[in-house]
Amino acid sequence: MYGNSEQVLGQILPQIDSKMVVSTKLGARPQPFDAKDARALRQSFEESCRLLGRDEIDVLMIHEPDRPRQFDWWDDFSRAEGPVMEVLESLKAEGRIRYLGLGGTTAYEMATLLRTGKFDVVLTAFNYSMLWQEAVHELLPAARDHNVGVVIGSPLQQGALARKWDEVDTGATWLSKPRREQFQALYALLDEIDIPLPELGLRFVLSNPDVHTVLSGVRSAAEVEQNVAAAEKGALPEDLLGRINEIAAMARHRLDRSNRSQETNMKAAIVVEPGSLELRELPVPETEDYQVLCENLFGAVCAGTDGHLIAGNLPIPGISYPLILGHESIGRVVKVGNKVKHFEIGDLITRTGYPGSDDLPAFWGGFSEYGIATDGLAMRDDGVDEEQWSAHMINQVLPEGTNPAAATMMVTWRETYSYISRLGVKPGASVLIIGSGGNGFSFAVMANALGAGTVTMIGNPHWQTTCEKAGIDALLDYRASSLEQDVAAAAGSGFDLVIDAVGRTGALEKMMPFLAPDGRVGIYGIEDLGDRMAYLKVLADAGVTVHGPGEYSEAEAHTKVVELLQAGQLDASIWFDVTAPKLLTEFQSAIDDINAKRSLKAVIKIKDAAG
């Protein structure tokens, strides 16, 4: 069902004399796809038959039956009830399909479906290999108990176990210490035995009597032949299997619920009082129905919000101490509430944080080893009042493969993208940004992404090299006596957009003569919040189009920012060294780096989680 794979296979099958077992999946076709449209499901099956050149299909699998935000197959998940089952059972009764299957990527959710006894085959990918063995807990036992054939997809873990990787020793800081030590132990074992790593990985999986088939990607006919030769050598010796399993046990499984539930306490960064930051132990938070528990993997430190909270001078009301710090954290889901629909075990989620209390408020609690995210979409779908779920739309899923350290920039990127998009950037626009901090640079990057013609920044000349990396056309020294003349030279006929990323009194006023006649003004920074709000009103009364602090929505910008990140247009290394995060115990060192202008922001490795 991927691309034109059915068509290609259909062209090849008539040339093969040997008996073949043909399998394909049901899902994603026709578009727009409705997983509960029985007529469309049958049409999809008939299209598969046409492309394959067959009247019957041996094994038909439901694609991603365990990810409801991708395909909403089920009326009742625990009973595997829905229109798709009616269609498949009808096709099986007609003799059009021999076996019903499931094809997914979660280690626990599919086990629930297998226990219904309605399926003959299960394909699980990424959950059983030498180092990742989540499937042994529930999925493989459920398959064995219900006489279900097991196909293991990606036995070499998407190439992670296809060869030795130098990065294990020289980089890849997103590998936890246990996971890195695990790879190193595996490589040491390889030095002792005369078995290539791909062969070892394939034979390990096939050594398990609960596994019947492996599905491994290949790039050439030679790799197919190598895999066949490896499989024909049979199971590995018991002592070697034992050693591999010992290595696997060095790192907790990504989805091992039993391991996660054993932790009851965790550390968090707490500002006890202005100027005093401590690590304290707190209980792991409990989840409610619409919430997920996350291991907070990484968090970004900014000179603005975090710096002001530590110093005690953030100019917004309602702040009391002690408080839990952190608003730019990325967490991995380890536990799911009963009513959650759109988050799943293993997902990376933005803006995870510790829930505050009257005695210990959270602003916003991201620098804690565990945090909570809320499924706002599920609340909306269930008819909950918008005022109860809208604030939770900051919790969004990141694509598989996203670097969680780099993704700590998502808050800044989403805020600035939404802000500048609402303000309006026309193709070829001339943009002036006041301030060379982390937010100022993000505005510059987003302006370029939206098609600005020129971007000028007023800031500290220390950041000249960073400006060049960010695609900024000119950096003007804010302390220079010739600043206004320099701005005039850069303005030409006037700036179409002026954004004050700092918000100090007097800075924007000096730049107003250089605004184009129909130019727009935004004040994002809040250093002198009250005065800046008053000045915005003055400008608005004078007929200037203005945009104030907080006039953005992270949720509305999420999809576009993810697209920019995946397209390589967003580079977190502009703001910090992604490969050298500080530990939570080194928080003050991260603050010192920012204050000393060694980096615009800093990234903290919060939870030393496997994976």
C-alpha angles and dihedrals in degrees: 000000000000112000110311095333094121091051092049092048090048090057093050102043096074088058093058119085097186121094110266134197106215121203133177138160137249117224147078095043134132103028128259083042121212111188091199098051102105094191092052091047092056090046089053090052092050090051090053090052091049093050093045093046093233137117093210135036121212099211123018115186129196106236116235096346089168100057110072095181088063101039122008096207102151138074087182114016097189090055096038090235124157143103091284091065092050090053095046095045089050091051091048092050089052091053092244093121128028103197135025117221147178124223117191148124108236121097100209111027094060090053088066090056092047091055090064088072092227099115136074102190137027128195113198120181131200094005105092125047138109094290103020111058107156092131093069093072103062115339101060094042091049091050091049093048092052098039093246121162113238127218115187113210121204098010087176091053098245091309097312088114097036096088142353113282119214089203089073088076102025106041141326094126090180086076109091120232093256092048092048091049088049093056091046091053090050091051090050089053090052089056089059100048133056097231124109114238096245091050091047091052095049095045091047092058093044090050089071108092089212090064118081105171139015125212110204127174117237135188101200146018088255091061090050090054092047091052093049091049091050092050092049090059089070133211123353120249114274094243091054091048088052092053092049091050090050088055091047090055091059091082127043116246114258092235102029101132093184092060094046094052092058092072113086101162135046142174127257136181108245129185099217092187133337108305095013120099122178140171110235135178118247133173116267104260121254120235127232126211097280096037138091128206114231136191103231103227105177138001133189124229118214129195090225115054099013093041092050093046091052092046092045097237107103102142099227126099128248101043116142133169144276096043139165112245132218137077103174105063132137119211136188117225114245102161132030129208121233097256099041113122108164104043124068139188109282097022119136109232131194126231098015115170148161115272110245130221136204090266096042114025120195122229082200106312098227096133093074126104090238129030144171131247124187127218098230092173091057090051089050092047090051093054098255114159112271093235088065097051109026095082090055094062087093085078103085134160119249122215118266110269096032112145102241093206092056090041091066084083090067093095093054093041094048094046095049095042092052092044097050093040091055090047089051132242113204119201109275093015121160110233130193119195121193110208135038099219128113093282093047091055091047091053089051093051092047092048089055092046089054093052105265114171098215133006120200123186130199109207149093115333088219086084097057095116091047089051090056090051090050094050096248112159099209136010112201119198108244090207097052117116087220094054097118092048090048091050091048090054091050094044098063104178091355141293115279091205132026118186122186104206093178108043103213120156114263100014097097094041091064091054099049094089087064096054115113115247091258095030124137131226131210129186108197101157121082105199091123097019102168095047092045093053089052091050092050088057090051090053093046091050087053090056099258117142104239138184122200138207114292096020096132141084121221091197095057091052099044100093095045093047090050089052091052091048093050090046090057094246094120119063116185091195088078087072104032144346103276091195096056111051121172120238121245087252089058096056095125090052089057090052090049091053091055094045091049090049093240087133138003091233135356133229123221125204099221109175120032091218125166117248 
